[in-house]
Amino acid sequence: MPAKSRPVRAPAGTAHQDGFSMERALSVGQEALWFINRMAPDSSAYNVVYTIGLHHRLDVPALSRAVRLTAQRHDVLRSAFTEIDGMPRRVVREGGLLDLEVRDVGDVGEDVLTALVRTEVTRPFDLPSGAPARLVLLRRGPDDALLVFVAHHIALDGPSQVLVLQDLLDAYQALREGGSPDWSPLKVTYDEFVTAERRLLDSPRAAALAAYWRELCEGAPTVLDLPTDRPRPGRQRLRGATHVFQMPEDIVAGLVPASRAHRTTPARYLIGLFQSLLHRYSGQRDFLIGCAATSTMGLNRLGVAGYFVNSIPLRTRCGPQVTFRELVADANEQLREGMARVDYPSALLPKALGLPRASGTSGLFQVLATTMTAGRQAPLFALAAGGHGTTVDYAGLRLSCFDVPQQEGQFDVTLELVRDRTSIRCALKYDTDLFDPGTIARLAVHYRLLIRAARDDPDAPVAGVALLDDTERARLLAFATGRSDLTAASYGGTR
């Protein structure tokens, strides 16, 4: 049954109240994000960000017009998210809501520029009253500027943000050349996804999908009890930070051969070894994590921007004798089976499992893994994957990637891996109510240690790899005994 639309007056307080709007239903994922936003409206944890440097003399009026045209093309950019008759709804405006904000910041250094970008990244959205996105141009000079594109996740996921930015830059180039955007017409809208999802949930297949996930998750602990630096607060406050690191060259060079030996992909191999790290830190032999994925019903391939993310559960069972090979094989099989069932909305899983949601956690799982492989994607995808300082030429402009932390504090810990042919850029995002920076830095060290251990001996038991080096062991002994004179040699440590 198609999702219903009906004309309504714009919500009270909406900018540019100059006519009627159209009320639209939300997807299941959007509804979940709406309730998270109502729980913590001042949080920026679900702000999705793409910042690019523009190294070319800009025609600001043309860029401003391109923003307005792009908002006309993608109705999600001129939508308010509000509550009508007790239900969350998307209200699409005929026009307005999104304009280019221009700020002349002067010839500031990168540290100041980073701080200015962070201000935009962390500024929350008032979803009921305004646009769910903003575009801010920070100009240091006539041919040196940053375009900061921030959107709430309820409106756009990462690939959709790149799609919108590509349309924007294509429009800018066309306007600069005296023409108009040569976009392919959009034959469907985000409403088609909402309708397809509703049709799936009303079909017999939904029961089969729910049964699969129920069988996978049944009996699993709903909390992964990682050792934290502070007690978990009574309510999750969605505050976080990020630890960024590059995988060493030896790990990058050995990744493809190692994953092929396990008959899996590099991404699934690294996720399996991340499970080994979580097992070692928590001591739990059975737990769930989430793996970020995209619904097969997503409409990016048709040029439609929106929120198509769906995270699937991955169950870890790791006893004392389980080897790296066995753990990776199980992760590979689960992810292969899970991706065939990715369309069942993960936000419905706790209810399907009969689980109450604890206010102090992020639901069915508290740890998420997300991976991205930079291949022959469009230039703006490659720019995002390349990381800070990467450059491309596009739409008559020289563009550079200006990387800033984002989407922090959604989970206890999120592992983000971005891989290309020569590097693996990693980010560990974490809840600062729970963890200190040093704890997460050590987590990264031990992750690298386990990756090397699995490469060197895939049939070694996960539980048998020593995580402490001699210096760490001596420090712990000194703390436990109160003796500051202990060294590695004091207890025969030689490795």
Secondary structure, DSSP 8 states (H G I E B T S, - for coil): -----EEEE--TT-SS--SEEEEE---HHHHHHHHHHHHSTT--TTEEEEEEEE-S---HHHHHHHHHHHHHH-GGGGEEEEEETTEEEEEEESS-S--EEEEE--S--HHHHHHHHHHHHT----TTTS-SEEEEEEEEETTEEEEEEEEETTT--HHHHHHHHHHHHHHHHHHHTTS----------HHHHHHHHHHHHTSHHHHHHHHHHHHHHTT--S------SS---SS----EEEEEEE--HHHHHHHHHHHHHTTS-HHHHHHHHHHHHHHHHH--SEEEEEEEEE-TT--GGGT--S--EEEEEEEEE--TT-BHHHHHHHHHHHHHHHHTTTTS-GGGHHHHTT----TTS-SS-SEEEEEEE-SS--HHHHHHHH-TT-EEEETTEEEEE-----STTSSSEEEEEEE-SS-EEEEEEEETTT--HHHHHHHHHHHHHHHHHHHH-TTSBGGGS----HHHHHHHHHHHHT-TT--GGGGT---
